[in-house]
Amino acid sequence: MKGFIKELKVANEKFQQKKKEGRCDFNIFEALKVEMKENYHSAFLAYLLDSNKGHYQTIFLEKFLERITNTPGLKTKLKNFKSENCESITTESSTYQSRRIDILMKFSNGYHIIIENKINAYDQVAQIRDYVESLHKQGVKAEQILVIYLTKDNAEPSDDSLCKWEIQKHEIVDSSGTPKAYYLGISYEWIKEWLEKDCLKSIEKEGLKSINGKTKAENGLNKIILCLNQYIEILDSHILESPNKQETKEYILDCVMQNAGFTNKALEILSKDKQDNKEQQECYEILKEHKNAIQDSILQDFYKAVECYCRDKELLKIGNTIWYAENYENGILFYKKADKDKAESGREMVYLFFAIKGETSACFTADAYGIEWLNTKKHKEAFELIDYFKKEAKKESFNAPYHYLKDHNTFQPNQKDELELCKWIYSHAQDKDTKEKVLSKAVKEFMPLFREFATKPLIKKYVREYSKLFND
């Protein structure tokens, strides 16, 4: 305990000094909890590119197209993608196959840019192919289409997404080698450089100019400068995971999370308002200020570890069904591999969920997502199922609010809050265990509990009946 107390006090001194200097970790994107949500990143990038939006700046689109058209191998091919010809920039643009294009840029001379944004989501079958074919159907020629595939690490679309097409240098071609569109893969490092080097410096320079006794920055450009800097911070800390990024709050978090022994001591201290001695009480006062950050870090790491376990060689197989997991909305969303396209596109589907936030205790839930979208005939069947499962739930100690089935008994019924769940995650750890080792042990303890829940007769029937309803 003494070693932990000593290091915690040193970390707190650094933290308090940074606070005195005026340092803070305030970030509007983080406050809204949209750091890793693709649709919000797409919406923000589209907003910047559209000079008709409230920032009234053309520099974002100009520098974006300048970077693209200066790409080696594409210089001569993309000369007709000019900012003055940009007619519209939309997000979630619908295609005739009921797909949604993340960002679609249309130009008055008939040219189009498709931006597919992938942060954590996986490719859907024929996704890129469908986007391109939807434009071909509108009479857009192959040489008038540029597909930009944006990822964290400049990965290429999967074979599933291209669906028998392939990428050859900077072209997407079909199985016979016929070009279908131009192609450019970029990373979020590319996005950061575009914003930081090409746009932000120019806007900061422009902001120094005075008009009627005030600088342009004072007149409003400082809002754009602040917002860009905050977005770049999010890219560094959440998307690119830059090793040079040190947030003020991380002095304490890094101290607590450096090994399992320190983490367990922190969780033990946070469990009691009144400590055994003065030193530990001082530690409690330090840790209390960072309690949410510590809990969030542990839980998010755990949820991601479960997600990776299920994706790795498709380890989660129950009967003939392979389940995938996804870290989603402060919990873990489980869905059948066969429903992957539905999960990506937000269509109606059956899923299982594990969470503690907002619950009386950590619990598993079965949910039929999208019931409200069903047609009249299916609505009647859905309400019959709701009534049936409500009656059956009472027999097996499930809660059944509306169409959900909630099981508060399978997973550690005494887990009353997030701190208790964090303690459970670290309960089998040895003091010197790394975070990775702790998570591996916790996942091995957790997965049999999920299997137990998923194989309960009522849950199996729930999944089967609602799957039939949605797939008819």
Secondary structure, 3 states (H helix, E strand, C coil): CHHHHHHHHHHHHHHHHHHHCCCCCCCHHHHCCCCCCHHHHHHHHHHHHCCCCCCCCCHHHHHHHHHHHCCCCCCCCCCCCCHHHEEEEEEEEECCCCCEEEEEEEECCCCEEEEEEECCCCCCCCHHHHHHHHHHHCCCCHHHEEEEEEECCCCCCCHHHHCCCEEECCEEECCCCCEEEEEEEEEHHHHHHHHHHHHHHHHHHHHCCEECCEEHHHHHHHHHHHHHHHHHHHHHHHHCCCCCCCCCCHHHHHHHHCCHHHHHHHHHHHCCCCCCCHHHHHHHHHHHCCHHHHHHHHHHHHHHHHHHHHHHHHCCEECCEEEEEEECCCEEEEEEHHHHHHHHHCCCEEEEEEECCCCCCCEEEEEEECHHHCCHHHHHHHHHHHHHHHHHHHHCCCECCCCCEEECCCCCCCCCCHHHHHHHHCCCCCCCCCHHHHHHHHHHHHHHHHHHHHCCHHHHHHHHHHHHHHHC
